[in-house]
Amino acid sequence: MNIFLKSLAVRVAKAIIKKFVEPYGDEDTWSEVTAKDYEANAKAQYALTQALNDDLSRVINCKSTYEVWNDLIITHEGTSQVKRCKVDLLHSQYENFYMLENECIDEMLTRFTKITNGLSSLGDTIDNDQKIWKVIRALPKAWKVKATTLRELNDIEEMDFSSFIENLKIHEMKMKAREERETPKKKAIAFKATLSTIDEEDSSENGDEGFSMLIRKVGKIFYKKGRQSNFQTGRH
């Protein structure tokens, strides 16, 4: 909004930070400065009210752009105490920010930007270098090699944040391509391992069956010998 007001005139943009008092008397009696201030206030107030929807009823009775602007700040940002609490909360989210294991760069960037934009809107801007180093520290274990490479770059501080994110996206695409190539190999290895396990189990089962048959045969032999021995003893 401030940029839009500046496009109208610098004096119009300043109306949001400069208290305005309705001039007395007929317009013909106003000084040139008073007339310009009045015009600037009117343009700025009109621009603000045209941009509002649900909040229009909150500021409809305001007499100046300064009053409108301050009412909107309190409505959306709260008092200085509320604003401080919001800043503290966002700083906590920023300090504890990490990229999730199954999260892509775009998803991570959306969460990160929401935090940094929130801080910026409350007057606490995070500069380019801070954003880059924070994201590097936030990368998960799968990105360890890439993170180490980025830390060792001599020109990392000269890279703008957009270029840095593009660098990460390119690496992400390479990682996905590598995973797609390796997946069929892993499946083939797993399949062979499964077949080997089945063969071992079959071999074990066959071995158990063979051993059981041997025991039964030996048992029969001893049984027959036992009967013959008893028979001969009975004849004597």
HUMOSUL-V701176 format. One line per field, one symbol per residue. phi: phi as a letter, one per 40 degrees, with the letter a starting at -180 (. if undefined). Layout:
phi=???
This chain:
phi=.cccccccicccccccbbcbbdccgcdcccccccccccccccccccccccccbcccccbccccacdcdccccccccbgcdcccccccccccccccccaccdcccccccccccccccccccccgbcccdcccccccdccccccbdccccccccccbdccccccccccccccccccccccccccddcccccccccccccccccccccccccccccccccccccccccccccccccccc
